[in-house]
């Protein structure tokens, strides 16, 4: 599986810090669920999602 790099906004970093400080397990699971959704939304062919839709050998 390819490495993934994530960039978090200041607001997202603050949310993560708040979850950790509060030790809020339910909120942590919700947030991780959102992140997994982002991973799936960005999944695609190495040349991009449109290349995967074209004929073989063209992308």
matplotlib code that plots the C-alpha trace (Angstrom):
import matplotlib.pyplot as plt

x = [0.0, 1.3, 2.3, -0.2, 0.5, -2.1, -2.2, -4.4, -5.7, -5.2, -8.9, -8.4, -5.2, -7.1, -9.9, -7.4, -5.7, -9.0, -10.0, -6.7, -6.8, -10.4, -9.7, -12.9, -13.0, -16.4, -15.3, -12.0, -13.8, -16.1, -13.1, -11.2, -14.3, -14.3, -10.6, -11.2, -13.9, -11.3, -8.9, -11.6, -12.6, -9.1, -8.5, -8.0, -5.7, -2.0, -2.6, -5.8, -9.4, -10.2, -7.3, -8.7, -12.0, -10.4, -9.4, -6.5, -3.1, -4.2, -3.3]
y = [0.0, 3.5, 5.9, 8.7, 12.2, 14.2, 18.0, 19.3, 22.8, 24.7, 24.0, 20.3, 20.2, 22.0, 19.4, 16.5, 18.1, 18.7, 15.0, 13.8, 16.3, 15.3, 11.6, 11.5, 8.0, 8.4, 11.6, 10.1, 7.2, 9.6, 11.7, 8.6, 7.5, 10.9, 10.4, 7.0, 8.5, 11.0, 8.2, 6.4, 9.6, 10.1, 6.6, 6.2, 5.1, 6.1, 8.5, 9.9, 8.7, 9.7, 7.7, 4.6, 5.1, 5.2, 2.4, 0.1, 1.5, 5.1, 6.5]
z = [0.0, -0.9, 1.8, 2.5, 3.7, 5.5, 6.0, 8.8, 9.1, 12.3, 13.2, 12.6, 14.7, 17.6, 17.3, 17.5, 20.5, 22.2, 21.7, 23.2, 26.1, 26.9, 26.3, 24.4, 22.9, 21.1, 19.5, 18.5, 16.7, 14.9, 13.8, 12.6, 10.7, 8.9, 8.0, 6.6, 4.4, 3.2, 2.3, 0.3, -1.5, -2.7, -3.8, -7.5, -10.3, -10.0, -13.0, -11.5, -11.3, -14.9, -16.3, -14.7, -16.6, -20.0, -22.3, -21.1, -22.0, -22.1, -18.7]

ax = plt.figure().add_subplot(projection="3d")
ax.plot(x, y, z, "-o")
ax.set_aspect("equal")
plt.show()
